[in-house]
Amino acid sequence: MNKKIFSSLRDALKSQKTILSDGASGTYLQSHGLEAGASPEELNLNNKDLIKKMSKDYYDSGSDIVLTNTFGGNPYMLKKYGLKDKIIEINETAAKLSKSVAQKGKFVLGSIGPTGEFLEPLGSATKSEMKKGFISQMKALENGGADGILIETMTALEEAQLAIESAKENTDLVILATMTFDLGPKGFFTMMGITPETAANELRKAGADVVGSNCGNGIDNMIEIANKMRSVDDGHMIIHSNAGIPKIINGRIVYPETPQYMAEKFKELIDLNIDIIGGCCGTTPQHIKEIHKILN
C-alpha cells in the first residue's frame, strides 16, 4: 500500500497513484434529512455540522478527495431559492467546512454543476453573464481552501468550455471537467450531441488538467465511456460512476449496484489508468470503503 502523503493535488496526480474520490452528496444529504425540493447548498449555512460529517464520513471511508456541497451554487440555481445574494458565503463556507476535516494529504474539490441555462442563441443567458457567475463561485471556493475546481455533469460543450476558461483566468487551482452521456441507438452522446471522444479532446483543448465523465450511468457503461475517452486521450482522467440506474421501489428511489459489485468493476478503471475514481448518484460511504479495499 502506498502511504506517501502528497502536499498538493498536482503532486498526487503526477505520482500516477490512483486517487480515490468520494461518493454522492445528494444521496447522503437526502438520507440525513434533506427534503425533496429543498436547496442542498443552504445546508452550508444552516447545518454546518452535517456538511462536515458528510466530508468526514467519506474521508474516513478512504476518500483522498471530497467534493464541496456546491453543485448548484451558481447564481442561476441559487436565485430559485432566493439565495443569489449569498453566493460568496455559500461557496466559501462549503469549502471551509470540507477543508476543516481534511487531514494532511487529503484534498477538496470545488463542485461546479451546470447553470441550468442555455447560452445565446439557444437560450437567453449571455456569455459574459454566465462567466461572471462562474467566476464568483470559483473565487469563493478558492478563498475557502479548495484544491481544485471540478466542472461536472456538463452536457453543453460551450458551457463547459466557458467554465474552464473562467477557472483558468481567475484561479490557480487544478481544473477538472466532466460531461454526462446517455446511451442511445448510435452510442454515447450528451443531451447536446457530444460524444465521449469529442468531449475528451475539446475539454483538454480548453485547458482542463483532468477530463472525464460523471453521472447518468452505472459502472458497466462508465467503463465503456472511459475506454472511448482513453482511445483519444492519455492525460489525467476522472470517472465518477452512479450506483446503477435508479428504480422506484415502494415509493423509494433505489440504486441497484452494491458496494461489492461496483468495487470489483472499478478494477477495470484502474487498469485503464484512470487517475481519479469515485462515485456519483446512489454511491455511499460503504461503496467508497469497498473501492478503497480494492485499491489497497
Order of alpha helices (4+ residues) and beta strands (2+ residues): alpha-beta-alpha-alpha-alpha-beta-alpha-alpha-beta-alpha-beta-alpha-beta-beta-beta-alpha-beta-alpha-beta-beta-beta-alpha-beta-alpha
